[in-house]
Amino acid sequence: MRDLSTFKGCPTPQPVRLEGRFVTVEPYDKAKHLEALWEGLGGMGINPLLLYFTNYDFSGIEDFEKWLDSVQTNWGWVAHVFRDNKTGKVVGMSSYMRADPANGVVEVGAVAHGPAMSRTPISTEAHYLMARHVFDDLGYRRYEWKCHNENEPSKAAAKRYGFTFEGVFRQHMLSKGKNRDTAWFSMIDGEWPLIGAAFKAWLAPENFGADGQQVRRLEDIRADLAKGATA
């Protein structure tokens, strides 16, 4: 726990470019990214992919465009896209949301991983880069992940990345005209050194075999680092 007696808040997250070995996180630019993002999320296949998003199904790219414009303008989302460094294609997206700079709290949300990200290191590195920016560059104290409580893949991803489950907010909001119970997760600044070190170790070239498969799981690396820290 840091000394908060002189804490004066954090900068508001801004669009930022974050480059890794597998992926580059880029600020969403409609003119540059809209069509590529739509295709990267599967075109009209986007609706099953975004099953647990609160918005109703998109009727086409124009509808998707209006939604992205709206959440940035009206809700202050700082949208980013994920670009595969190997293929150069846009393969997913995520946003910094609900920033509370005075208290050093921000959420990562609107997470959508397109088919090309499946079973690759891209998603892990993308979320490492976004978390590292929040903690190391902006000095935030708390980083949140929230999802529909029925969204088991999202909950599993949050736990794998090192977020801690904090509970379920019942009847938290409406989603597609139905009740949504929301699962809350977080990681905090005191945990980040260990979580960040585990990310770095997992992403290291030596953690991948000739077939491109991981040698050690991220969760196992993090657990071993935690044991070493308490030994």
HUVEN-V977634 format. One record per run of one state. SS is the DSSP state (@ for helix, = for strand, . for the rest). FROM is the first residue (numbers start at 1). TO is the last residue. If there is no record, write none. Layout:
ss:SS from:FROM to:TO
ss:SS from:FROM to:TO
//
This chain:
ss:. from:1 to:17
ss:= from:18 to:19
ss:. from:20 to:22
ss:= from:23 to:27
ss:. from:28 to:29
ss:@ from:30 to:40
ss:. from:41 to:42
ss:@ from:43 to:49
ss:. from:50 to:60
ss:@ from:61 to:75
ss:. from:76 to:77
ss:= from:78 to:84
ss:. from:85 to:89
ss:= from:90 to:100
ss:. from:101 to:104
ss:= from:105 to:113
ss:. from:114 to:114
ss:@ from:115 to:117
ss:. from:118 to:121
ss:@ from:122 to:137
ss:. from:138 to:141
ss:= from:142 to:148
ss:. from:149 to:151
ss:@ from:152 to:161
ss:. from:162 to:163
ss:= from:164 to:175
ss:. from:176 to:177
ss:= from:178 to:188
ss:@ from:189 to:203
ss:. from:204 to:204
ss:@ from:205 to:207
ss:= from:208 to:208
ss:. from:209 to:213
ss:= from:214 to:214
ss:. from:215 to:217
ss:@ from:218 to:230
ss:. from:231 to:231
//
